Amino acid sequence: MRRLFPTTLGIFSFLLPATQMTHIFVYGTLKKGQPNHYRMLDSTKGNAKFLGCARTVEKYPLVIADKHNIPFLLNVPGEGQRVQGEIYSVDDPMLKFLDWFESCPQMYQRTQVLLEVEEWVGEGEGTPQVGGTTDAFVYSTTTYKPEWLQYPTFESYDAYGDHGLQYVTREDRGSD
């Protein structure tokens, strides 16, 4: 079958709605080198683009909790440590996937956080200066057990760290 119209939109691309991109700050198993980072790279779930590294301006308790040794950022500003992580720009399908993956809003809630930029490689995404601030959404929780506030806090999460708390992947958790 012969096409009568070009396969690209060319000069008419301005007629398409812009894809909404959202900045997400990840601090746990979704970071590079961690057990769930591959999910950020799964283009069947949407698109995620690494923008840089940052740390929270305020202190937050980052704890390892639950029988699966999951990293939780407790939404208690002013407590804990300034948490290090990575900023990604994600499209709507990836954001919807991340909301599902993070059991939002039951387990985690997606809230905005102010970050101090430590490295920025993103292009076309605005260019905050190293040492400057930017904001992003983060998956933190207000639905935690009170004793979690007594747990050791971490500045940077590493599933393979010397804390001795082995992270249990979703695939290894069974039916609970």
HELIX and SHEET records of a PDB file:
HELIX    1   1 GLY A   10  LEU A   15  5                                   6    
HELIX    2   2 HIS A   37  MET A   40  1                                   4    
HELIX    3   3 ASP A   92  PHE A  101  1                                  10    
HELIX    4   4 PRO A  146  GLN A  150  5                                   5    
HELIX    5   5 ARG A  170  ASP A  172  5                                   3    
SHEET    1   A 6 MET A  21  VAL A  26  0                                        
SHEET    2   A 6 GLN A  84  ASP A  91 -1                                        
SHEET    3   A 6 ALA A  48  THR A  56 -1                                        
SHEET    4   A 6 GLN A 109  TRP A 120 -1                                        
SHEET    5   A 6 THR A 133  SER A 140 -1                                        
SHEET    6   A 6 MET A  21  VAL A  26  1                                        
SHEET    1   B 2 LEU A  62  ALA A  65  0                                        
SHEET    2   B 2 ILE A  70  LEU A  73 -1                                        
END                                                                             
